[in-house]
Amino acid sequence: MDECELRRANDIVGVHCEEEECVYWRVIEHMDEHDGPQNGCAIQHFALLDGGDVMVAWLLSVKTRVERQEDGADRA
């Protein structure tokens, strides 16, 4: 099982990486840095976990807010 590195960095262990379902994967898919869409996690691509505990907590809060908003849109 590939574990979510962002959640693990926030002391939430054992949560499977959501891959294409994750907002941070979708960000990379829509970037055009090279010859087309890229695959993978923006957290890993930009080494965002190296930003320290405050950055790690903020990134998880962004992910959580986006997921809540998407869940609400799905129910409408």
N, CA, C and O atoms as CSV, one atom per row, in Angstrom:
chain,resi,resn,atom,element,x,y,z
A,1,MET,N,N,0.851,-1.184,0.000
A,1,MET,CA,C,0.000,0.000,0.000
A,1,MET,C,C,0.888,1.236,0.000
A,1,MET,O,O,1.767,1.368,0.851
A,2,ASP,N,N,0.666,2.141,-0.947
A,2,ASP,CA,C,1.343,3.424,-0.933
A,2,ASP,C,C,0.617,4.332,0.047
A,2,ASP,O,O,-0.580,4.589,-0.086
A,3,GLU,N,N,1.356,4.804,1.020
A,3,GLU,CA,C,0.780,5.634,2.063
A,3,GLU,C,C,0.814,7.108,1.651
A,3,GLU,O,O,1.749,7.544,0.980
A,4,CYS,N,N,-0.192,7.867,2.048
A,4,CYS,CA,C,-0.233,9.299,1.784
A,4,CYS,C,C,0.869,9.970,2.604
A,4,CYS,O,O,0.835,9.966,3.835
A,5,GLU,N,N,1.837,10.541,1.905
A,5,GLU,CA,C,2.968,11.171,2.576
A,5,GLU,C,C,2.552,12.429,3.330
A,5,GLU,O,O,3.107,12.726,4.388
A,6,LEU,N,N,1.591,13.163,2.804
A,6,LEU,CA,C,1.120,14.365,3.483
A,6,LEU,C,C,0.470,14.011,4.816
A,6,LEU,O,O,0.751,14.639,5.836
A,7,ARG,N,N,-0.388,13.019,4.803
A,7,ARG,CA,C,-1.031,12.619,6.068
A,7,ARG,C,C,-0.012,12.045,7.041
A,7,ARG,O,O,-0.069,12.325,8.239
A,8,ARG,N,N,0.921,11.243,6.536
A,8,ARG,CA,C,1.958,10.684,7.402
A,8,ARG,C,C,2.782,11.805,8.044
A,8,ARG,O,O,3.139,11.717,9.219
A,9,ALA,N,N,3.081,12.846,7.284
A,9,ALA,CA,C,3.833,13.985,7.819
A,9,ALA,C,C,3.041,14.726,8.891
A,9,ALA,O,O,3.618,15.442,9.709
A,10,ASN,N,N,1.710,14.551,8.887
A,10,ASN,CA,C,0.834,15.139,9.904
A,10,ASN,C,C,0.477,14.121,10.991
A,10,ASN,O,O,-0.513,14.290,11.703
A,11,ASP,N,N,1.280,13.072,11.113
A,11,ASP,CA,C,1.095,12.013,12.123
A,11,ASP,C,C,-0.207,11.243,11.961
A,11,ASP,O,O,-0.769,10.755,12.941
A,12,ILE,N,N,-0.689,11.134,10.724
A,12,ILE,CA,C,-1.851,10.302,10.406
A,12,ILE,C,C,-1.309,9.166,9.551
A,12,ILE,O,O,-1.041,9.341,8.363
A,13,VAL,N,N,-1.153,8.008,10.165
A,13,VAL,CA,C,-0.493,6.896,9.477
A,13,VAL,C,C,-1.495,5.873,8.970
A,13,VAL,O,O,-2.610,5.756,9.478
A,14,GLY,N,N,-1.061,5.132,7.946
A,14,GLY,CA,C,-1.859,4.026,7.424
A,14,GLY,C,C,-2.952,4.439,6.464
A,14,GLY,O,O,-3.826,3.624,6.164
A,15,VAL,N,N,-2.947,5.676,5.962
A,15,VAL,CA,C,-3.967,6.125,5.011
A,15,VAL,C,C,-3.407,5.967,3.605
A,15,VAL,O,O,-2.344,6.497,3.279
A,16,HIS,N,N,-4.125,5.245,2.798
A,16,HIS,CA,C,-3.719,4.953,1.426
A,16,HIS,C,C,-3.690,6.228,0.585
A,16,HIS,O,O,-4.559,7.088,0.727
A,17,CYS,N,N,-2.699,6.348,-0.281
A,17,CYS,CA,C,-2.611,7.450,-1.230
A,17,CYS,C,C,-3.786,7.349,-2.195
A,17,CYS,O,O,-4.044,6.287,-2.761
A,18,GLU,N,N,-4.494,8.458,-2.379
A,18,GLU,CA,C,-5.681,8.469,-3.232
A,18,GLU,C,C,-5.354,8.658,-4.706
A,18,GLU,O,O,-6.236,8.551,-5.558
A,19,GLU,N,N,-4.114,8.932,-5.004
A,19,GLU,CA,C,-3.620,9.150,-6.361
A,19,GLU,C,C,-4.518,10.107,-7.135
A,19,GLU,O,O,-4.698,11.242,-6.694
A,20,GLU,N,N,-5.080,9.710,-8.249
A,20,GLU,CA,C,-5.825,10.608,-9.121
A,20,GLU,C,C,-7.023,11.272,-8.455
A,20,GLU,O,O,-7.518,12.278,-8.965
A,21,GLU,N,N,-7.499,10.749,-7.347
A,21,GLU,CA,C,-8.621,11.349,-6.626
A,21,GLU,C,C,-8.178,12.529,-5.764
A,21,GLU,O,O,-9.019,13.302,-5.305
A,22,CYS,N,N,-6.900,12.677,-5.540
A,22,CYS,CA,C,-6.350,13.697,-4.645
A,22,CYS,C,C,-6.141,15.013,-5.384
A,22,CYS,O,O,-5.672,15.022,-6.522
A,23,VAL,N,N,-6.483,16.106,-4.747
A,23,VAL,CA,C,-6.306,17.427,-5.340
A,23,VAL,C,C,-4.850,17.688,-5.707
A,23,VAL,O,O,-4.582,18.359,-6.704
A,24,TYR,N,N,-3.919,17.181,-4.939
A,24,TYR,CA,C,-2.509,17.428,-5.230
A,24,TYR,C,C,-2.007,16.605,-6.417
A,24,TYR,O,O,-1.006,16.972,-7.032
A,25,TRP,N,N,-2.672,15.516,-6.746
A,25,TRP,CA,C,-2.355,14.791,-7.976
A,25,TRP,C,C,-2.963,15.526,-9.156
A,25,TRP,O,O,-2.329,15.648,-10.205
A,26,ARG,N,N,-4.185,16.018,-8.998
A,26,ARG,CA,C,-4.849,16.709,-10.103
A,26,ARG,C,C,-4.121,17.990,-10.480
A,26,ARG,O,O,-4.117,18.375,-11.649
A,27,VAL,N,N,-3.505,18.657,-9.508
A,27,VAL,CA,C,-2.738,19.874,-9.797
A,27,VAL,C,C,-1.620,19.559,-10.781
A,27,VAL,O,O,-1.447,20.267,-11.772
A,28,ILE,N,N,-0.874,18.521,-10.518
A,28,ILE,CA,C,0.251,18.143,-11.382
A,28,ILE,C,C,-0.257,17.743,-12.767
A,28,ILE,O,O,0.373,18.070,-13.773
A,29,GLU,N,N,-1.375,17.047,-12.826
A,29,GLU,CA,C,-1.912,16.625,-14.122
A,29,GLU,C,C,-2.217,17.818,-15.021
A,29,GLU,O,O,-2.133,17.702,-16.244
A,30,HIS,N,N,-2.567,18.953,-14.443
A,30,HIS,CA,C,-2.961,20.114,-15.231
A,30,HIS,C,C,-1.828,21.102,-15.473
A,30,HIS,O,O,-2.023,22.124,-16.131
A,31,MET,N,N,-0.661,20.808,-14.950
A,31,MET,CA,C,0.497,21.679,-15.184
A,31,MET,C,C,1.135,21.343,-16.518
A,31,MET,O,O,1.117,20.194,-16.959
A,32,ASP,N,N,1.681,22.327,-17.134
A,32,ASP,CA,C,2.316,22.130,-18.428
A,32,ASP,C,C,3.770,22.593,-18.349
A,32,ASP,O,O,4.194,23.466,-19.106
A,33,GLU,N,N,4.534,21.998,-17.421
A,33,GLU,CA,C,5.926,22.382,-17.231
A,33,GLU,C,C,6.828,21.844,-18.331
A,33,GLU,O,O,7.840,22.465,-18.657
A,34,HIS,N,N,6.485,20.725,-18.894
A,34,HIS,CA,C,7.360,20.063,-19.857
A,34,HIS,C,C,6.605,19.847,-21.164
A,34,HIS,O,O,6.152,20.809,-21.786
A,35,ASP,N,N,6.471,18.633,-21.570
A,35,ASP,CA,C,5.837,18.308,-22.846
A,35,ASP,C,C,4.368,17.938,-22.719
A,35,ASP,O,O,3.795,17.398,-23.665
A,36,GLY,N,N,3.757,18.205,-21.612
A,36,GLY,CA,C,2.359,17.862,-21.443
A,36,GLY,C,C,2.048,17.590,-19.994
A,36,GLY,O,O,2.888,17.808,-19.121
A,37,PRO,N,N,0.852,17.118,-19.733
A,37,PRO,CA,C,0.451,16.857,-18.353
A,37,PRO,C,C,1.389,15.861,-17.667
A,37,PRO,O,O,1.864,14.900,-18.271
A,38,GLN,N,N,1.629,16.120,-16.419
A,38,GLN,CA,C,2.496,15.259,-15.616
A,38,GLN,C,C,1.640,14.409,-14.689
A,38,GLN,O,O,0.525,14.796,-14.336
A,39,ASN,N,N,2.150,13.277,-14.303
A,39,ASN,CA,C,1.478,12.399,-13.362
A,39,ASN,C,C,2.205,12.451,-12.034
A,39,ASN,O,O,3.423,12.630,-11.995
A,40,GLY,N,N,1.476,12.299,-10.959
A,40,GLY,CA,C,2.101,12.229,-9.656
A,40,GLY,C,C,1.572,13.292,-8.710
A,40,GLY,O,O,0.629,14.020,-9.020
A,41,CYS,N,N,2.194,13.357,-7.571
A,41,CYS,CA,C,1.749,14.207,-6.480
A,41,CYS,C,C,2.539,15.519,-6.463
A,41,CYS,O,O,3.769,15.508,-6.507
A,42,ALA,N,N,1.830,16.643,-6.398
A,42,ALA,CA,C,2.490,17.946,-6.332
A,42,ALA,C,C,3.296,18.080,-5.048
A,42,ALA,O,O,4.313,18.773,-5.028
A,43,ILE,N,N,2.862,17.435,-3.991
A,43,ILE,CA,C,3.589,17.481,-2.723
A,43,ILE,C,C,4.995,16.914,-2.932
A,43,ILE,O,O,5.976,17.491,-2.462
A,44,GLN,N,N,5.089,15.800,-3.626
A,44,GLN,CA,C,6.392,15.188,-3.896
A,44,GLN,C,C,7.148,15.963,-4.969
A,44,GLN,O,O,8.345,16.210,-4.824
A,45,HIS,N,N,6.471,16.345,-6.032
A,45,HIS,CA,C,7.090,17.019,-7.166
A,45,HIS,C,C,7.825,18.292,-6.742
A,45,HIS,O,O,8.934,18.559,-7.206
A,46,PHE,N,N,7.203,19.072,-5.860
A,46,PHE,CA,C,7.779,20.329,-5.421
A,46,PHE,C,C,8.457,20.236,-4.052
A,46,PHE,O,O,8.855,21.257,-3.491
A,47,ALA,N,N,8.591,19.024,-3.509
A,47,ALA,CA,C,9.217,18.788,-2.194
A,47,ALA,C,C,8.608,19.698,-1.127
A,47,ALA,O,O,9.330,20.312,-0.341
A,48,LEU,N,N,7.277,19.781,-1.104
A,48,LEU,CA,C,6.592,20.690,-0.197
A,48,LEU,C,C,6.665,20.262,1.268
A,48,LEU,O,O,6.493,21.091,2.162
A,49,LEU,N,N,6.914,18.998,1.519
A,49,LEU,CA,C,7.002,18.548,2.907
A,49,LEU,C,C,8.274,19.039,3.582
A,49,LEU,O,O,8.420,18.938,4.800
A,50,ASP,N,N,9.189,19.568,2.786
A,50,ASP,CA,C,10.419,20.119,3.347
A,50,ASP,C,C,10.198,21.499,3.955
A,50,ASP,O,O,11.131,22.078,4.511
A,51,GLY,N,N,8.995,22.033,3.861
A,51,GLY,CA,C,8.686,23.372,4.349
A,51,GLY,C,C,8.447,23.461,5.838
A,51,GLY,O,O,8.192,24.548,6.356
A,52,GLY,N,N,8.523,22.344,6.540
A,52,GLY,CA,C,8.335,22.356,7.987
A,52,GLY,C,C,6.912,22.043,8.408
A,52,GLY,O,O,6.015,21.894,7.578
A,53,ASP,N,N,6.726,21.948,9.712
A,53,ASP,CA,C,5.446,21.524,10.291
A,53,ASP,C,C,4.289,22.460,9.947
A,53,ASP,O,O,3.173,21.999,9.708
A,54,VAL,N,N,4.539,23.749,9.920
A,54,VAL,CA,C,3.463,24.695,9.624
A,54,VAL,C,C,2.979,24.503,8.183
A,54,VAL,O,O,1.776,24.496,7.924
A,55,MET,N,N,3.910,24.350,7.263
A,55,MET,CA,C,3.555,24.128,5.860
A,55,MET,C,C,2.795,22.817,5.702
A,55,MET,O,O,1.794,22.761,4.989
A,56,VAL,N,N,3.257,21.777,6.354
A,56,VAL,CA,C,2.631,20.458,6.265
A,56,VAL,C,C,1.188,20.521,6.776
A,56,VAL,O,O,0.283,19.974,6.147
A,57,ALA,N,N,0.978,21.176,7.897
A,57,ALA,CA,C,-0.371,21.301,8.454
A,57,ALA,C,C,-1.266,22.118,7.527
A,57,ALA,O,O,-2.434,21.778,7.337
A,58,TRP,N,N,-0.730,23.189,6.950
A,58,TRP,CA,C,-1.510,24.023,6.044
A,58,TRP,C,C,-1.905,23.254,4.791
A,58,TRP,O,O,-3.050,23.343,4.347
A,59,LEU,N,N,-0.974,22.503,4.216
A,59,LEU,CA,C,-1.268,21.716,3.014
A,59,LEU,C,C,-2.388,20.716,3.271
A,59,LEU,O,O,-3.262,20.535,2.422
A,60,LEU,N,N,-2.372,20.063,4.433
A,60,LEU,CA,C,-3.438,19.119,4.756
A,60,LEU,C,C,-4.766,19.857,4.934
A,60,LEU,O,O,-5.811,19.349,4.527
A,61,SER,N,N,-4.737,21.047,5.536
A,61,SER,CA,C,-5.981,21.797,5.716
A,61,SER,C,C,-6.566,22.216,4.368
A,61,SER,O,O,-7.786,22.220,4.204
A,62,VAL,N,N,-5.723,22.564,3.411
A,62,VAL,CA,C,-6.196,22.900,2.065
A,62,VAL,C,C,-6.858,21.686,1.431
A,62,VAL,O,O,-7.951,21.789,0.875
A,63,LYS,N,N,-6.197,20.538,1.513
A,63,LYS,CA,C,-6.742,19.297,0.949
A,63,LYS,C,C,-8.104,18.986,1.572
A,63,LYS,O,O,-9.047,18.631,0.864
A,64,THR,N,N,-8.203,19.117,2.865
A,64,THR,CA,C,-9.447,18.816,3.573
A,64,THR,C,C,-10.567,19.758,3.147
A,64,THR,O,O,-11.695,19.317,2.926
A,65,ARG,N,N,-10.266,21.055,3.030
A,65,ARG,CA,C,-11.291,22.020,2.615
A,65,ARG,C,C,-11.756,21.763,1.186
A,65,ARG,O,O,-12.953,21.843,0.908
A,66,VAL,N,N,-10.842,21.457,0.283
A,66,VAL,CA,C,-11.211,21.171,-1.106
A,66,VAL,C,C,-12.086,19.922,-1.172
A,66,VAL,O,O,-13.086,19.901,-1.890
A,67,GLU,N,N,-11.717,18.887,-0.429
A,67,GLU,CA,C,-12.510,17.657,-0.431
A,67,GLU,C,C,-13.912,17.895,0.108
A,67,GLU,O,O,-14.878,17.349,-0.424
A,68,ARG,N,N,-14.039,18.706,1.164
A,68,ARG,CA,C,-15.364,19.014,1.706
A,68,ARG,C,C,-16.215,19.758,0.682
A,68,ARG,O,O,-17.401,19.473,0.519
A,69,GLN,N,N,-15.592,20.716,-0.007
A,69,GLN,CA,C,-16.309,21.477,-1.016
A,69,GLN,C,C,-16.755,20.558,-2.156
A,69,GLN,O,O,-17.880,20.675,-2.641
A,70,GLU,N,N,-15.885,19.650,-2.584
A,70,GLU,CA,C,-16.238,18.714,-3.649
A,70,GLU,C,C,-17.351,17.788,-3.195
A,70,GLU,O,O,-18.262,17.496,-3.969
A,71,ASP,N,N,-17.296,17.318,-1.952
A,71,ASP,CA,C,-18.353,16.439,-1.438
A,71,ASP,C,C,-19.696,17.163,-1.430
A,71,ASP,O,O,-20.723,16.566,-1.752
A,72,GLY,N,N,-19.698,18.426,-1.070
A,72,GLY,CA,C,-20.932,19.209,-1.075
A,72,GLY,C,C,-21.471,19.404,-2.473
A,72,GLY,O,O,-22.684,19.368,-2.677
A,73,ALA,N,N,-20.601,19.607,-3.436
A,73,ALA,CA,C,-21.009,19.777,-4.835
A,73,ALA,C,C,-21.579,18.481,-5.392
A,73,ALA,O,O,-22.508,18.506,-6.199
A,74,ASP,N,N,-21.028,17.349,-4.965
A,74,ASP,CA,C,-21.519,16.050,-5.422
A,74,ASP,C,C,-22.926,15.786,-4.926
A,74,ASP,O,O,-23.696,15.100,-5.598
A,75,ARG,N,N,-23.277,16.314,-3.766
A,75,ARG,CA,C,-24.593,16.069,-3.185
A,75,ARG,C,C,-25.659,16.987,-3.776
A,75,ARG,O,O,-26.850,16.686,-3.702
A,76,ALA,N,N,-25.238,18.099,-4.357
A,76,ALA,CA,C,-26.202,19.082,-4.881
A,76,ALA,C,C,-26.867,18.601,-6.145
A,76,ALA,O,O,-27.701,19.308,-6.711
